[in-house]
C-alpha cells in the first residue's frame, strides 16, 4: 500500500486520545506502570509523526498535503478534515517533542497519576488537532478540548494559588473562544454556500466591514492565547502556579497555537483586512517586547520572570507577521519554533531548581552554582539562547524579523525606524533581566532559610537528557537555520505573496478616514 493512502494524520491525532482511555484499566498502585505507559504512547506518537512526514510530505509543495476528509456529523456540516502544510508541520513536530519530554519530566508525579497522564495525553491529541484541522468547526472543538486538561493540570497539580491561576486561565481563554465561534459561524453562513472547510472559507469574498470585524474577532481570540497586551495577564499566574511539565507545554506549545492561527486565519483567509490591521500588529508587537521586558525585570519570582520574557518574545512573532515580507514571516515561524524549545528548557530547569530549594523566589536563593554547577551551566545556555546570543536559534529568529520589517516596502521609513528602535530597546533589556536572574539565583547572597548542605544532588541523568533534547536543537538551528526554515520556506513565500497581492487594491480603497488619521505613519504600498 502507498504510505500516503494511510490516514497518518488521523492516527497521529487519535493515538494519544485512544490510549488515554485505557489508563483507568491498567493495574498499577504506585503509578510506575502508568508513567511508563504514558511515556511510551507519547514517544510512539512522536515517532509516528516523524515517519509520516518523512514518507508522505513534500517539502517543496506549499499546498495542503496528506489530506483526509470524512463526514462526521453531516447535520451540522461537521467533517473530520485534516491536512498538513509548511505552517503546521514544524509546529506538529514541536508539539510531539515537547509533550513527550513533558511526560518524561513528570516522572515524580505521585498524586493521582492515572488522571495526570490521561489528561496529558488528551491535551496532546487536542494540540495536534488544532494544528492539523482543516474544518473550522473541528478546529474550534480541538481548541476547546485543549482548555480542559490545562485547567485541571494547573488546579490539581499546581502551586499554592493554583485555583486562582487555573480559574483565570479558563475564564480568559474560554471567553476568547466565543469570538472564534461567532466569527467562524459568520464565515460559514455568509454567501450562497454553507461550509466549514477552511480552504473554501478563504476563497469567499466578504464585504469590507464584515471582513474587518471578522479579523478583529480572531485577533482578540488568538491574541489571548499568544498572548498580546493587554490580554496577557493570565499567563504569569498560570506559569507561576503550574508544575514544570505544565509550564513546558504552556510556553512551548500553547502560545504557538495563537501565532499559528493568526497566520492561518488572519493573514491567509482575511488578507484584505490584514492590510488594514498589519500596522496594528506591528505596534502591538513593539508593546509586547518593551512591556514584557520591563515587567520581567521587576519580577522576583523565577517563573514569573520567564513568563514575562515569553510575552516579550512573542512580540517578534507579531512584527514578523505584519512585515509583509517572506523573510519576516519566515522569521515569525522560526521564532515560534525557537521560543518553544528555549522556553520549555528554561521552565523545566526552573522546576529542577524548585525541587531542590522548594522556592521560586529569587531573593531566597543564592549560591546554587556551588552545589548545582551542571544546573547552572544548562540554565546559562538556555538563557543565552533566550537573549539571542549569536550561534543560538533565538538570534536567528529575531534577526530575520528585524530584516523582514526593515526591508519591507509596505511601511514608511519613519514607521520602520520607530518599530526597529523600540524593539531593539527590548532586545537590550533582555540580557539585563536574564543575566541578573542568573546572578541572583546562582551567585547571589545565600539565604539563611536555604541550607545548601542539605540540597539534593545536581541534575540527574533523566533531567540532563530532557534538557539536552531541547538545547541541542537550539544550538543546531543557531548554526544551521535551514534545519527548520527549509521545512516551511515554500509555504511562507506563498503566504507573503498572497498577502501582498491585495495591497494595491486596499491602498486605492482607503478603508476609513479614522484609520488614516490614527495610523498616519505606516503607509501601505500604493498601486503602481
Buried (B, 14 or more C-beta within 10 A) or exposed (E): EEEBEBBBBBBBBBBBBEBBEEBEEBEBEEBEBBBBBBBEBBBBBBEBBBEBBEEBBEBEEBEBBBBBEEEBEEEEBBBBBBBBBBBBBBBBBBBBBBBBBBBBBBBEBEEBBBBBBBBBBBBBBBBBBBBBBBBBBBBBBBBBBBBBBBBBBBBBBBBEEBEBBBBBBBEBBBEBBEBBBBBBBBBBEBBEEEBBBBBBBBEBEBEBEBBBBBBBBBBBBBBBBBBBBEBBBBBBBBBBBBBBBBBBBBBBBBBBBBBBBBBBBBBBBBBBBBBBBBBBBBBBBBBBBBBBBBBBBEBEBBBBBBBBBBBBBBBBBBBBBBBBBBBBBBBBBBBBBBBBBBBBBBBBBBBBBBEBBEBBEBEBBBBBBEBBEBBBBBBBBBBBBBBBBEEBBBBBBBBBBBBBBBEBEBBBEEBBEBBBEBBEBBBEBBBEBBBBBBEBBBBBEBBEEBEBEEBEEBBEEEBBEBBEBBBEBBBEBBEEBEBBBEBBBBBBBBBBEBBBEBBBEBBEEEBEEEBEEEBEBBBBBEEE
